Amino acid sequence: MCSGWTTLCCEFSGYCRLCDTSAEESIDDLRMMHDKKERKILRKQKTYKMFRQKLHKGISGQIKISYEDETVSIEVKMPQDASNNSVRDTRGLLGGESSFSTLCFALALHEMTEAPFRAMDEFDVFMDTVSRKISLDTLVDFALAQGS
């Protein structure tokens, strides 16, 4: 009877060691996941900061989502509107302003999603040379920061 009890204790002890090893591996896995998420958050913060600096042209905006009406509206405030604090609907923007606003919206959405690749077609059609340069520089910086 004693040898059976001893065998049971040895098996239990082996099981405990196995559990300890498994727990340590799980903790290591959690640490690795945490570190990966932390790096991802820091990268997103860096990208956001860089993006905000690029947009220091005085442009601001907001996105309004209506779940009841199932609509999304983008409102943009251009630098020339600063004196009267008016916010215009994107339909009232000039071609280049609309293109730049759309680019900003697309980059903001891309920042929140994980995709293996991103493609943009003719986003700069109505932009002047200066806005096109700023937009392309922003896109390149964004892609590099995302590891694309």
Z-matrix of the N, CA and C atoms (Angstrom, degrees):
N
C 1 1.445
C 2 1.520 1 110.67
N 3 1.281 2 115.36 1 -36.67
C 4 1.458 3 119.97 2 -179.33
C 5 1.513 4 111.02 3 -67.16
N 6 1.324 5 117.48 4 -38.94
C 7 1.458 6 119.50 5 -178.98
C 8 1.523 7 110.23 6 -66.87
N 9 1.342 8 118.00 7 -34.69
C 10 1.467 9 121.29 8 176.25
C 11 1.521 10 110.88 9 -64.09
N 12 1.320 11 114.93 10 -41.78
C 13 1.470 12 119.96 11 178.76
C 14 1.523 13 109.93 12 -64.80
N 15 1.312 14 116.93 13 -41.94
C 16 1.462 15 121.87 14 178.75
C 17 1.521 16 110.00 15 -62.86
N 18 1.316 17 117.04 16 -42.52
C 19 1.468 18 121.06 17 178.40
C 20 1.521 19 110.39 18 -61.30
N 21 1.320 20 115.17 19 -43.92
C 22 1.461 21 120.00 20 179.08
C 23 1.522 22 110.68 21 -62.03
N 24 1.338 23 116.46 22 -42.16
C 25 1.471 24 120.38 23 178.69
C 26 1.524 25 110.69 24 -63.87
N 27 1.335 26 117.12 25 -40.91
C 28 1.468 27 120.55 26 178.89
C 29 1.523 28 110.64 27 -64.13
N 30 1.340 29 116.25 28 -42.15
C 31 1.469 30 119.47 29 178.51
C 32 1.529 31 110.69 30 -63.88
N 33 1.342 32 116.04 31 -42.12
C 34 1.463 33 120.47 32 179.49
C 35 1.526 34 110.64 33 -64.15
N 36 1.331 35 115.78 34 -40.89
C 37 1.460 36 120.74 35 179.00
C 38 1.526 37 110.27 36 -62.80
N 39 1.341 38 116.09 37 -42.01
C 40 1.464 39 120.20 38 177.22
C 41 1.518 40 111.17 39 -63.20
N 42 1.320 41 116.37 40 -40.19
C 43 1.462 42 121.10 41 178.01
C 44 1.529 43 110.54 42 -63.10
N 45 1.323 44 116.85 43 -41.36
C 46 1.470 45 121.01 44 178.69
C 47 1.522 46 111.01 45 -62.76
N 48 1.349 47 116.69 46 -42.47
C 49 1.469 48 119.77 47 177.63
C 50 1.529 49 110.37 48 -62.53
N 51 1.332 50 115.46 49 -40.74
C 52 1.459 51 120.18 50 178.10
C 53 1.532 52 110.24 51 -62.18
N 54 1.330 53 116.27 52 -42.65
C 55 1.470 54 120.56 53 178.40
C 56 1.524 55 110.75 54 -63.67
N 57 1.337 56 117.11 55 -41.70
C 58 1.463 57 120.69 56 178.67
C 59 1.524 58 110.76 57 -61.12
N 60 1.335 59 116.30 58 -44.79
C 61 1.465 60 120.72 59 179.44
C 62 1.521 61 109.98 60 -63.27
N 63 1.322 62 116.08 61 -44.14
C 64 1.460 63 120.78 62 -179.90
C 65 1.531 64 110.57 63 -64.12
N 66 1.329 65 116.77 64 -40.52
C 67 1.467 66 120.66 65 178.93
C 68 1.524 67 110.59 66 -65.00
N 69 1.331 68 116.76 67 -41.35
C 70 1.468 69 120.13 68 178.38
C 71 1.526 70 110.91 69 -63.42
N 72 1.341 71 116.28 70 -41.17
C 73 1.464 72 119.65 71 177.67
C 74 1.526 73 110.70 72 -64.28
N 75 1.334 74 116.22 73 -40.10
C 76 1.465 75 120.21 74 178.43
C 77 1.522 76 111.10 75 -63.95
N 78 1.323 77 116.02 76 -41.02
C 79 1.466 78 120.07 77 178.27
C 80 1.519 79 110.13 78 -64.34
N 81 1.335 80 116.57 79 -42.53
C 82 1.471 81 120.03 80 177.21
C 83 1.525 82 110.84 81 -61.82
N 84 1.340 83 116.61 82 -41.97
C 85 1.465 84 120.28 83 177.86
C 86 1.526 85 110.97 84 -61.65
N 87 1.336 86 116.13 85 -42.70
C 88 1.466 87 120.13 86 178.69
C 89 1.526 88 111.26 87 -64.00
N 90 1.331 89 116.39 88 -40.47
C 91 1.471 90 119.68 89 177.54
C 92 1.524 91 110.86 90 -61.69
N 93 1.335 92 115.92 91 -43.86
C 94 1.463 93 119.69 92 179.60
C 95 1.528 94 110.82 93 -63.23
N 96 1.337 95 116.75 94 -42.33
C 97 1.468 96 119.89 95 178.00
C 98 1.517 97 110.66 96 -63.29
N 99 1.339 98 116.58 97 -42.84
C 100 1.461 99 121.26 98 179.42
C 101 1.523 100 110.54 99 -61.25
N 102 1.327 101 116.50 100 -46.67
C 103 1.468 102 120.48 101 179.77
C 104 1.522 103 111.33 102 -62.02
N 105 1.324 104 116.28 103 -40.81
C 106 1.465 105 120.52 104 179.13
C 107 1.533 106 110.47 105 -63.46
N 108 1.331 107 116.78 106 -45.15
C 109 1.473 108 120.87 107 178.57
C 110 1.523 109 110.53 108 -64.30
N 111 1.324 110 116.53 109 -40.04
C 112 1.462 111 120.17 110 179.83
C 113 1.528 112 110.76 111 -62.94
N 114 1.337 113 116.88 112 -43.42
C 115 1.471 114 120.25 113 176.99
C 116 1.523 115 110.72 114 -62.31
N 117 1.311 116 115.90 115 -39.37
C 118 1.465 117 120.60 116 179.73
C 119 1.531 118 110.47 117 -65.00
N 120 1.317 119 116.88 118 -43.07
C 121 1.466 120 120.81 119 178.28
C 122 1.522 121 110.36 120 -63.26
N 123 1.321 122 117.45 121 -44.90
C 124 1.467 123 120.50 122 179.06
C 125 1.524 124 111.25 123 -62.29
N 126 1.325 125 116.49 124 -39.33
C 127 1.469 126 120.44 125 178.11
C 128 1.531 127 110.65 126 -64.45
N 129 1.331 128 116.39 127 -40.72
C 130 1.466 129 120.32 128 178.90
C 131 1.526 130 110.49 129 -67.07
N 132 1.325 131 117.32 130 -39.96
C 133 1.462 132 120.08 131 177.62
C 134 1.520 133 110.78 132 -63.39
N 135 1.320 134 116.84 133 -41.39
C 136 1.462 135 121.25 134 178.58
C 137 1.530 136 110.48 135 -63.44
N 138 1.328 137 115.76 136 -44.00
C 139 1.463 138 120.35 137 178.90
C 140 1.519 139 110.45 138 -62.97
N 141 1.333 140 116.55 139 -43.56
C 142 1.459 141 120.71 140 -179.95
C 143 1.526 142 110.62 141 -61.50
N 144 1.326 143 116.31 142 -43.84
C 145 1.461 144 120.50 143 179.63
C 146 1.526 145 110.77 144 -63.00
N 147 1.331 146 116.31 145 -44.15
C 148 1.461 147 120.72 146 178.77
C 149 1.524 148 110.17 147 -63.03
N 150 1.324 149 116.04 148 -42.44
C 151 1.457 150 120.91 149 -179.05
C 152 1.527 151 110.56 150 -63.51
N 153 1.319 152 116.66 151 -42.34
C 154 1.473 153 120.63 152 178.92
C 155 1.529 154 110.71 153 -63.89
N 156 1.324 155 117.64 154 -38.03
C 157 1.463 156 120.53 155 178.08
C 158 1.519 157 111.02 156 -65.99
N 159 1.328 158 116.68 157 -39.35
C 160 1.466 159 120.46 158 178.47
C 161 1.524 160 111.03 159 -63.20
N 162 1.308 161 115.73 160 -34.27
C 163 1.456 162 120.22 161 -176.32
C 164 1.521 163 112.64 162 -89.75
N 165 1.297 164 116.13 163 18.20
C 166 1.463 165 120.45 164 -177.56
C 167 1.531 166 111.61 165 -72.49
N 168 1.295 167 115.90 166 20.66
C 169 1.458 168 121.17 167 178.98
C 170 1.526 169 111.00 168 -75.11
N 171 1.300 170 118.08 169 -3.96
C 172 1.449 171 121.28 170 -178.99
C 173 1.517 172 112.78 171 97.96
N 174 1.306 173 116.74 172 8.03
C 175 1.457 174 120.47 173 179.28
C 176 1.523 175 108.43 174 -87.34
N 177 1.304 176 115.99 175 135.67
C 178 1.460 177 120.12 176 174.68
C 179 1.523 178 107.60 177 -138.67
N 180 1.291 179 115.84 178 167.43
C 181 1.454 180 118.27 179 -179.36
C 182 1.502 181 111.68 180 -171.92
N 183 1.304 182 113.63 181 177.39
C 184 1.453 183 119.46 182 177.77
C 185 1.521 184 109.49 183 -150.76
N 186 1.301 185 114.48 184 157.69
C 187 1.457 186 121.35 185 178.16
C 188 1.515 187 107.02 186 -115.37
N 189 1.321 188 115.58 187 128.32
C 190 1.465 189 120.50 188 177.71
C 191 1.522 190 108.38 189 -111.84
N 192 1.315 191 114.98 190 126.30
C 193 1.459 192 120.83 191 179.75
C 194 1.518 193 108.17 192 -113.86
N 195 1.318 194 116.22 193 126.14
C 196 1.460 195 121.82 194 176.40
C 197 1.523 196 108.01 195 -113.01
N 198 1.309 197 115.34 196 109.13
C 199 1.457 198 119.23 197 179.13
C 200 1.525 199 110.95 198 -73.18
N 201 1.334 200 116.14 199 -31.05
C 202 1.462 201 119.73 200 178.90
C 203 1.526 202 110.87 201 -65.80
N 204 1.345 203 116.56 202 -46.96
C 205 1.470 204 121.30 203 -179.05
C 206 1.524 205 112.47 204 -87.35
N 207 1.335 206 116.15 205 -8.74
C 208 1.465 207 122.61 206 -176.99
C 209 1.529 208 111.10 207 56.40
N 210 1.337 209 115.34 208 49.55
C 211 1.466 210 120.61 209 -179.68
C 212 1.525 211 110.90 210 -129.48
N 213 1.316 212 114.68 211 155.82
C 214 1.458 213 123.04 212 172.54
C 215 1.519 214 106.21 213 -126.62
N 216 1.332 215 116.49 214 126.82
C 217 1.465 216 118.70 215 176.72
C 218 1.524 217 108.86 216 -125.08
N 219 1.303 218 114.60 217 140.87
C 220 1.459 219 121.52 218 179.75
C 221 1.518 220 107.09 219 -111.89
N 222 1.317 221 116.23 220 126.06
C 223 1.458 222 121.10 221 176.67
C 224 1.516 223 108.16 222 -115.40
N 225 1.314 224 116.12 223 137.08
C 226 1.456 225 122.17 224 -174.32
C 227 1.515 226 109.74 225 -127.20
N 228 1.327 227 115.24 226 139.61
C 229 1.462 228 121.19 227 175.77
C 230 1.522 229 107.11 228 -115.09
N 231 1.299 230 115.87 229 117.75
C 232 1.460 231 121.83 230 -178.52
C 233 1.530 232 109.72 231 -91.14
N 234 1.333 233 118.40 232 157.34
C 235 1.466 234 121.49 233 -177.31
C 236 1.529 235 113.13 234 -57.26
N 237 1.315 236 117.68 235 -35.49
C 238 1.456 237 119.42 236 -178.63
C 239 1.528 238 111.91 237 -69.80
N 240 1.342 239 117.48 238 -13.75
C 241 1.455 240 121.34 239 178.99
C 242 1.525 241 112.56 240 -91.69
N 243 1.323 242 117.38 241 -0.08
C 244 1.468 243 121.30 242 -173.05
C 245 1.521 244 112.39 243 -59.70
N 246 1.318 245 117.81 244 -33.75
C 247 1.457 246 119.79 245 -175.27
C 248 1.522 247 112.45 246 -69.07
N 249 1.316 248 117.77 247 -35.30
C 250 1.462 249 118.54 248 -177.33
C 251 1.531 250 113.28 249 -106.74
N 252 1.334 251 116.78 250 6.82
C 253 1.465 252 122.39 251 176.81
C 254 1.528 253 113.91 252 53.17
N 255 1.310 254 117.87 253 27.68
C 256 1.459 255 119.07 254 179.68
C 257 1.522 256 109.86 255 -84.15
N 258 1.306 257 115.33 256 144.83
C 259 1.453 258 121.93 257 175.98
C 260 1.521 259 106.65 258 -116.53
N 261 1.321 260 115.30 259 126.47
C 262 1.458 261 119.23 260 -177.48
C 263 1.514 262 110.78 261 -104.11
N 264 1.298 263 115.26 262 147.40
C 265 1.456 264 121.29 263 170.72
C 266 1.520 265 107.53 264 -67.35
N 267 1.303 266 117.62 265 150.09
C 268 1.465 267 120.24 266 -176.43
C 269 1.521 268 112.81 267 -61.59
N 270 1.313 269 118.05 268 -21.21
C 271 1.468 270 119.75 269 177.73
C 272 1.521 271 111.36 270 -67.14
N 273 1.331 272 117.54 271 -20.12
C 274 1.457 273 121.02 272 179.86
C 275 1.519 274 113.67 273 -92.17
N 276 1.325 275 117.71 274 1.73
C 277 1.460 276 120.79 275 -178.60
C 278 1.521 277 111.04 276 -81.85
N 279 1.309 278 114.88 277 154.62
C 280 1.457 279 120.19 278 172.38
C 281 1.524 280 108.50 279 -70.00
N 282 1.320 281 117.58 280 165.49
C 283 1.464 282 121.93 281 -176.18
C 284 1.511 283 114.31 282 -54.69
N 285 1.350 284 116.78 283 -49.66
C 286 1.459 285 120.60 284 -179.46
C 287 1.515 286 112.28 285 -66.96
N 288 1.338 287 116.49 286 -38.17
C 289 1.464 288 120.65 287 178.18
C 290 1.525 289 110.03 288 -64.15
N 291 1.314 290 115.89 289 -41.75
C 292 1.457 291 120.82 290 179.08
C 293 1.529 292 110.74 291 -64.98
N 294 1.327 293 116.61 292 -42.65
C 295 1.471 294 120.46 293 178.96
C 296 1.519 295 110.82 294 -62.10
N 297 1.342 296 116.93 295 -44.50
C 298 1.460 297 120.94 296 -179.03
C 299 1.528 298 110.43 297 -66.16
N 300 1.322 299 117.44 298 -40.68
C 301 1.464 300 121.38 299 178.33
C 302 1.521 301 110.98 300 -63.47
N 303 1.321 302 116.38 301 -40.81
C 304 1.461 303 120.90 302 178.33
C 305 1.526 304 110.69 303 -64.42
N 306 1.325 305 116.49 304 -40.64
C 307 1.465 306 120.88 305 176.90
C 308 1.528 307 110.29 306 -60.47
N 309 1.324 308 116.68 307 -45.91
C 310 1.472 309 120.63 308 179.11
C 311 1.526 310 110.90 309 -60.08
N 312 1.317 311 116.42 310 -43.44
C 313 1.462 312 121.07 311 178.71
C 314 1.529 313 110.53 312 -62.52
N 315 1.327 314 116.80 313 -44.95
C 316 1.470 315 120.86 314 -179.80
C 317 1.526 316 111.15 315 -62.37
N 318 1.329 317 117.16 316 -42.62
C 319 1.465 318 120.11 317 179.32
C 320 1.526 319 110.90 318 -66.13
N 321 1.323 320 117.10 319 -37.78
C 322 1.464 321 120.10 320 177.56
C 323 1.527 322 110.35 321 -63.02
N 324 1.326 323 116.96 322 -41.66
C 325 1.469 324 120.11 323 177.27
C 326 1.522 325 111.35 324 -65.83
N 327 1.335 326 116.39 325 -42.71
C 328 1.465 327 120.03 326 179.53
C 329 1.518 328 111.09 327 -62.18
N 330 1.309 329 116.86 328 -33.34
C 331 1.462 330 121.40 329 -179.46
C 332 1.528 331 110.65 330 -63.82
N 333 1.320 332 116.41 331 -29.64
C 334 1.460 333 120.89 332 -175.80
C 335 1.526 334 112.98 333 -90.87
N 336 1.319 335 117.65 334 -7.46
C 337 1.457 336 120.34 335 -176.57
C 338 1.523 337 110.45 336 -121.69
N 339 1.300 338 114.90 337 159.81
C 340 1.458 339 119.90 338 174.38
C 341 1.519 340 107.12 339 -111.27
N 342 1.305 341 115.77 340 120.91
C 343 1.460 342 120.62 341 179.45
C 344 1.525 343 108.38 342 -136.13
N 345 1.326 344 117.49 343 144.91
C 346 1.462 345 119.40 344 -179.31
C 347 1.523 346 112.71 345 -67.43
N 348 1.329 347 117.28 346 -26.86
C 349 1.461 348 120.65 347 176.38
C 350 1.521 349 108.95 348 -155.34
N 351 1.312 350 115.25 349 163.90
C 352 1.463 351 121.86 350 178.69
C 353 1.517 352 107.79 351 -134.90
N 354 1.309 353 116.35 352 144.04
C 355 1.461 354 120.27 353 178.49
C 356 1.523 355 109.13 354 -135.30
N 357 1.306 356 115.72 355 139.44
C 358 1.465 357 121.22 356 176.92
C 359 1.521 358 107.20 357 -132.71
N 360 1.302 359 116.09 358 136.03
C 361 1.455 360 120.61 359 -177.21
C 362 1.524 361 109.62 360 -121.23
N 363 1.296 362 116.24 361 125.03
C 364 1.462 363 123.90 362 173.82
C 365 1.534 364 113.41 363 51.72
N 366 1.321 365 116.46 364 39.94
C 367 1.459 366 119.90 365 179.11
C 368 1.523 367 111.88 366 -70.61
N 369 1.324 368 117.36 367 -19.69
C 370 1.462 369 121.56 368 -173.59
C 371 1.530 370 113.48 369 -106.54
N 372 1.311 371 117.44 370 18.91
C 373 1.463 372 121.95 371 -173.54
C 374 1.525 373 112.77 372 -54.30
N 375 1.312 374 117.89 373 -45.18
C 376 1.462 375 120.90 374 -173.88
C 377 1.526 376 113.48 375 -100.47
N 378 1.325 377 117.58 376 9.88
C 379 1.468 378 120.63 377 -176.90
C 380 1.518 379 111.42 378 -83.60
N 381 1.334 380 114.33 379 148.02
C 382 1.462 381 118.62 380 172.11
C 383 1.530 382 108.06 381 -79.29
N 384 1.307 383 116.87 382 175.45
C 385 1.465 384 121.94 383 -174.44
C 386 1.525 385 112.03 384 -60.69
N 387 1.329 386 117.02 385 -42.91
C 388 1.471 387 120.92 386 -178.17
C 389 1.527 388 110.35 387 -65.38
N 390 1.327 389 117.14 388 -48.59
C 391 1.471 390 120.51 389 179.73
C 392 1.524 391 111.26 390 -63.25
N 393 1.323 392 117.03 391 -37.32
C 394 1.464 393 121.10 392 178.47
C 395 1.529 394 110.07 393 -62.69
N 396 1.333 395 117.05 394 -44.09
C 397 1.474 396 121.61 395 179.56
C 398 1.526 397 110.17 396 -62.60
N 399 1.326 398 116.71 397 -46.92
C 400 1.470 399 120.72 398 179.29
C 401 1.529 400 109.87 399 -61.23
N 402 1.324 401 116.60 400 -43.52
C 403 1.465 402 120.96 401 -179.16
C 404 1.523 403 111.59 402 -63.70
N 405 1.315 404 116.80 403 -45.60
C 406 1.469 405 120.14 404 -179.91
C 407 1.525 406 111.45 405 -65.48
N 408 1.339 407 116.95 406 -41.36
C 409 1.469 408 120.07 407 176.30
C 410 1.523 409 110.43 408 -61.18
N 411 1.329 410 116.21 409 -41.96
C 412 1.459 411 121.05 410 179.01
C 413 1.521 412 110.70 411 -62.98
N 414 1.322 413 116.88 412 -43.95
C 415 1.467 414 120.62 413 178.81
C 416 1.526 415 111.89 414 -61.87
N 417 1.319 416 116.83 415 -43.89
C 418 1.468 417 120.52 416 179.72
C 419 1.527 418 110.30 417 -63.97
N 420 1.337 419 117.30 418 -47.37
C 421 1.464 420 120.74 419 178.50
C 422 1.524 421 110.90 420 -60.32
N 423 1.320 422 116.41 421 -42.36
C 424 1.461 423 121.51 422 179.35
C 425 1.529 424 110.26 423 -61.22
N 426 1.328 425 116.74 424 -46.46
C 427 1.470 426 120.98 425 -179.38
C 428 1.526 427 111.18 426 -63.55
N 429 1.327 428 116.94 427 -42.34
C 430 1.464 429 120.21 428 179.23
C 431 1.522 430 111.18 429 -64.84
N 432 1.329 431 116.67 430 -41.09
C 433 1.465 432 120.43 431 -179.89
C 434 1.527 433 111.11 432 -67.21
N 435 1.323 434 116.98 433 -30.97
C 436 1.462 435 121.37 434 179.94
C 437 1.522 436 112.28 435 -83.45
N 438 1.322 437 116.60 436 -9.69
C 439 1.454 438 119.73 437 -177.09
C 440 1.520 439 112.18 438 78.05
N 441 1.322 440 116.45 439 21.59
C 442 1.476 441 120.78 440 -179.44
C 443 1.508 442 110.89 441 -80.29
